[in-house]
Amino acid sequence: MGLFSAWRYFERVDQIPVAELAAAGVTCVLIDRDNTCVPRDAKVAPPAVSAWLDEVRAAGIKTCVVSNNFHGSQVEKSARELGCEVVHHAMKPAPFALRRALSLMGATADEAVMIGDQVFTDVVAGNLAGVRTILVRPQSRRDLWYTHIMRVGERLVLRGKTFEDGGER
């Protein structure tokens, strides 16, 4: 698996089968905020994402939001609403914040998964930290101007990849 390749690909966060994560030995979910949990054009996560995170925790899996967002109060508010720990100002693709999150959660890299909507930040950071990665489609077409530029490169990297829908839930 290369630096730009995820372990799994799903259409949406809430379509990731929690039982499959648990069966794969995942005890900690690290998850991006913007356009993964919370659409860029909204302030709160959709109910399906909140319900999915509740299901994750009910399975005994710890959760931590790891966000590049520099508006720490927004990220902390979202993490509280979602029932997650938080590490903001992550500076992904650097792996340091993921390592900090793993330490905070008491987990090792082989016990964790990083879930995000961007190849060049979330997937690369997870791969550099030795964490399995799951790429989901962004929840909104709204993005920061530089993210739109990165999405062009992502389309090339993702050519031929199939995104699962998680089956019936």
C-alpha positions as CSV (number, residue, x, y, z in Angstrom):
1,M,0.0,0.0,0.0
2,G,1.4,3.4,-1.0
3,L,1.5,6.7,0.9
4,F,-1.6,7.9,-1.0
5,S,-3.6,4.7,-0.6
6,A,-6.1,4.1,2.1
7,W,-6.8,0.8,3.7
8,R,-10.6,1.1,2.9
9,Y,-12.8,3.5,1.0
10,F,-16.4,4.3,1.9
11,E,-19.0,6.8,0.6
12,R,-19.8,8.1,4.0
13,V,-18.6,7.7,7.6
14,D,-21.9,6.3,8.8
15,Q,-21.6,3.5,6.2
16,I,-18.4,2.0,7.8
17,P,-19.4,-1.3,9.5
18,V,-18.4,-0.9,13.2
19,A,-18.4,-4.7,13.6
20,E,-15.7,-5.0,10.9
21,L,-13.6,-2.4,12.6
22,A,-13.9,-4.3,15.9
23,A,-13.1,-7.6,14.1
24,A,-10.0,-6.0,12.6
25,G,-8.7,-5.2,16.1
26,V,-9.5,-1.5,16.0
27,T,-9.8,-0.1,19.5
28,C,-9.4,3.6,18.6
29,V,-11.0,5.7,15.8
30,L,-9.2,8.9,14.9
31,I,-11.5,11.0,12.8
32,D,-11.2,14.3,10.9
33,R,-13.8,17.0,11.6
34,D,-14.3,19.2,8.5
35,N,-16.2,17.5,5.7
36,T,-15.8,14.1,7.4
37,C,-17.9,14.6,10.5
38,V,-19.2,18.1,10.0
39,P,-20.0,19.4,6.5
40,R,-18.0,22.6,5.6
41,D,-21.4,24.3,5.0
42,A,-22.8,23.4,8.5
43,K,-21.9,23.8,12.1
44,V,-23.0,20.5,13.5
45,A,-22.6,16.9,12.4
46,P,-25.6,15.2,10.7
47,P,-27.5,12.8,13.0
48,A,-26.3,9.8,11.1
49,V,-22.7,10.6,12.0
50,S,-23.5,11.2,15.6
51,A,-25.4,7.9,15.8
52,W,-22.5,6.1,14.1
53,L,-20.0,7.5,16.6
54,D,-22.3,6.3,19.4
55,E,-22.3,2.8,17.9
56,V,-18.5,2.9,17.7
57,R,-18.3,3.8,21.4
58,A,-20.9,1.2,22.3
59,A,-18.6,-1.4,20.7
60,G,-15.9,-0.3,23.1
61,I,-13.9,1.7,20.6
62,K,-12.4,5.0,21.7
63,T,-12.9,8.1,19.5
64,C,-10.8,11.2,19.0
65,V,-11.3,14.1,16.5
66,V,-8.0,15.1,14.9
67,S,-8.4,18.3,12.9
68,N,-6.2,20.7,11.0
69,N,-8.8,23.4,11.8
70,F,-7.2,26.4,13.6
71,H,-10.5,27.5,15.2
72,G,-9.9,25.4,18.3
73,S,-13.1,26.4,20.0
74,Q,-15.2,25.2,17.0
75,V,-13.4,21.9,16.9
76,E,-13.7,21.4,20.7
77,K,-17.4,22.2,20.5
78,S,-17.9,19.7,17.7
79,A,-15.9,17.1,19.6
80,R,-17.9,17.6,22.8
81,E,-21.2,17.3,20.8
82,L,-19.9,14.1,19.2
83,G,-18.7,12.7,22.5
84,C,-15.0,12.5,21.3
85,E,-11.7,13.6,22.6
86,V,-9.9,16.2,20.4
87,V,-6.6,17.2,19.0
88,H,-6.8,20.4,16.9
89,H,-4.1,22.4,15.0
90,A,-3.0,18.9,13.8
91,M,-1.0,20.1,10.8
92,K,-1.7,16.9,8.8
93,P,-0.1,15.4,6.8
94,A,2.6,15.5,9.5
95,P,1.9,12.5,11.7
96,F,2.7,14.2,15.0
97,A,-0.9,15.0,16.0
98,L,-2.0,11.5,15.3
99,R,0.8,10.2,17.6
100,R,-0.4,12.7,20.2
101,A,-4.0,11.5,19.8
102,L,-2.9,7.8,20.1
103,S,-1.0,8.7,23.3
104,L,-4.1,10.6,24.7
105,M,-6.3,7.6,23.9
106,G,-3.9,5.0,25.2
107,A,-3.8,3.2,21.9
108,T,-1.0,2.0,19.6
109,A,-0.9,2.6,15.8
110,D,-1.9,-1.0,15.0
111,E,-5.0,-0.6,17.1
112,A,-6.2,2.5,15.4
113,V,-7.8,3.8,12.2
114,M,-7.7,7.3,10.8
115,I,-10.9,8.3,9.0
116,G,-10.9,11.4,6.8
117,D,-12.1,13.0,3.5
118,Q,-8.7,14.1,2.1
119,V,-5.9,11.9,0.6
120,F,-3.1,14.5,1.0
121,T,-3.9,15.3,4.7
122,D,-5.8,12.5,6.4
123,V,-4.6,9.4,4.5
124,V,-1.0,10.5,4.2
125,A,-0.9,11.5,8.0
126,G,-2.3,8.1,8.9
127,N,0.1,6.2,6.7
128,L,3.0,8.1,8.0
129,A,1.9,7.4,11.6
130,G,1.5,3.7,10.8
131,V,-2.3,3.8,11.3
132,R,-4.8,2.1,9.0
133,T,-6.7,4.7,7.0
134,I,-10.2,5.0,5.7
135,L,-11.1,7.6,3.1
136,V,-14.7,8.8,2.8
137,R,-16.2,11.2,0.3
138,P,-16.5,14.8,1.5
139,Q,-19.9,15.7,2.9
140,S,-20.1,19.0,1.1
141,R,-18.7,20.4,-2.1
142,R,-17.8,23.6,-0.2
143,D,-14.1,23.6,0.8
144,L,-11.3,26.0,1.5
145,W,-9.8,27.5,-1.7
146,Y,-6.6,25.5,-1.4
147,T,-8.5,22.3,-0.7
148,H,-10.2,22.7,-4.1
149,I,-6.7,22.7,-5.7
150,M,-5.7,19.5,-3.8
151,R,-9.0,17.8,-4.9
152,V,-7.7,18.0,-8.5
153,G,-4.7,15.9,-7.5
154,E,-6.9,13.6,-5.5
155,R,-9.0,12.8,-8.5
156,L,-5.9,11.4,-10.2
157,V,-4.8,9.4,-7.2
158,L,-8.3,8.0,-6.8
159,R,-8.8,7.0,-10.4
160,G,-10.2,3.4,-10.4
161,K,-10.8,3.2,-6.7
162,T,-14.2,1.9,-5.6
163,F,-15.9,3.4,-2.6
164,E,-18.0,0.9,-0.6
165,D,-21.5,1.9,0.7
166,G,-21.2,-0.4,3.7
167,G,-24.2,-2.5,2.7
168,E,-27.6,-2.2,4.4
169,R,-27.5,-0.8,7.9
